[in-house]
Amino acid sequence: MNRNAYPIDPKLLQRLRSKKPAVREAAERELAAMGPEAVNALLEMLEKESVNRAKRKKIGIAVVCCYILLMILLAASGNGEKVSSFTGMTGAWVALFAATQIQKDAARVLARYDDKRGVGRLAEALEYQDKVVQREVEDALVRLLPRLLATDHALLTPDQRRCLDRALLKRRKADLALAILGAYEQIGDPDSVVVVERIADGHVKGAAPEVIARAAEVLPAMRVRAEAVRAAQTLLRPVEVADADILLRPVESGPSGPVEMLVRPVDADEAPDQPSAEAAAETPNVVGASG
């Protein structure tokens, strides 16, 4: 991967976590010199890394499927004892699915900024399997999520909302759960309603009482918004049109009679009797006669 393609040097992010104070201070000054543009650069970096990670996941899934098939074949051929020799691949699989160090560094730096445009990427970082990153990202989301308005709905993708859903169900940090619920009151979607309903009904083990109460409080607004989202999706659904083959289908049967009869001129002898001009002139006008 060509790291020079990134809008911000990944080595700069590495220096920000250096154990040497002088290195960290120099990196901090370099980052500060970028100003607000640093947020745009970090978001672009995380976007590119997210695409690369998605590709690695597909590769990982393919490898796992091949491995399972190989185990089945070995077991069927009586060579099941060789399966244990493949257990060393587990670490490689984990690496394929794990977040990169660039993602972790970028998320930690993004968490410093009070810019709500970063909430989607920070939501993804909750699942980076790095306790330091998770702690800093949680603090940032607690700070940023309550600032979201209904007009900020596009700041999170459906997949990023699912990250927040899983955080609601798995985490025990009440302030993060409360921040997520407050944001869902403004930007929740139909899938999030199901999760919040479980919390409000007391079906989520370990949920704090204040979280349960807050979930019940935001549910009405979430349901109204979910219905609005469904209605909008229905209105935007493309209209089904008739198949072009049907519209352009030729006539399957021709006329019942000979085609010549349809276009043959009428002979004078066969023409119906028509009154002559003299007869028409002699015919009295019925309307005039009645007068």
C-alpha positions, 0 to 999 in steps of 0.5 A: 500500500502506498501510504503517500496517497493519504492526505495526512502522513501516517507516520505523523500519527505514529509519532503522536503516540511516541514515548519520547516527549520531544517527538510527540511535541513536534508531531503535535505542532505539525498536526496543529498547523493543519488546523481544521483541515486535519479532520477532513484528512483523518476522515478521508484516511479512515474511509480509504482504510475502511474500504481496504478492510472490507476487501480483507474481510472478503478474503478472510471469509473465502479463506475460512470457507476453503479451510472448512472444506479442507477439514471436511475432505481430510476427515472424510479421507481418514486424515483428520489428525492433520487438521491440527496442523492448520490451527496456526492459521488462526492468527492470520485470520484474525489479522485479516479481520482486525483494524489496521494500526492506521485506523487505530491511530486515526480514530484516536486523533479524530476523537480529540476534535469537537467535530460531529462529522466524525461520529460515524467513524468513531462508532466503527472504532468502538469495535477495533478490539483495542482498549485504549482506542475504545476508551478514547472513542467512547469519551468522544462519542459521549461528548459529540452524540448529544449534539446531533440534530435530526438534520445530521441523519446522514452523518451515520450510515446504517452499518455505523448505527448497527455499531451503536446498537451493539454498543447499547447491548454489550457495554455497561458504560451508562453515559455512553448508552445515554448519549446513544439514546439521546442521539437516536431520539434525533437520528434513529432508524427502524432497526434501532427501534427494535434494540431500544424496545428491548432495553425499555422492556428490561430484556437487556441484562445489565442495563442500568436503571437510568438507561432503561428509563431513558430508552422508554422516554425516547421510544415514542419519538423514535417510532414516529421517526421510523415511520417517517423513514419508512414512508420516505423509502416507500415514496422513493421506491421506483415505479414498476413499469411494464416489460419492454418486451410486452410494450414492443411485442408484435401482433401475434395474429394477422387480419381474419380476411385476405389483406388484398380485401383491405386495400382493394379499391371499390369498383364502380359497379359495387359502389352503394347507391348514392343520390345524384346531385339533381336528386339531392337538390330536389329533396326538400329541406325537412327543417325548412318545410316544418317552418 
